[in-house]
Amino acid sequence: MAQYWYNVETHEVEKDAQSGWKSLIGPYETHAEAEQALAKVRERNEAADALDAADDEDA
């Protein structure tokens, strides 16, 4: 089964890894999921930042 990767340099989805690993986010099962890679990263970063802020308030 093919895997899809988001290339952070070209901002394009690649079917199977075509570029170097430093440029790729993934793998994803579908092209559509890979297209949303940056949004998912943003969501996860915001959630982690919120946890860090909560930890700072408890200290």
C-alpha positions, 0 to 999 in steps of 0.5 A: 500500500502506498504511503503519502508524505508532505514535503515542507520545502515544496509544499507538495504531497509525495506518493511514497518518499521521493525526497530526503527525510529532513524535508518530509512529514508523514507517512499518511495513509491518504493524499488528503491526510498528507495535504493537511500535515501542516494543520495537524502539526499546528494543532499539536504544537498549540496543544503542547504549548497549552500544556506547557502554559498549564505546567508553568502556572502550577509551578 
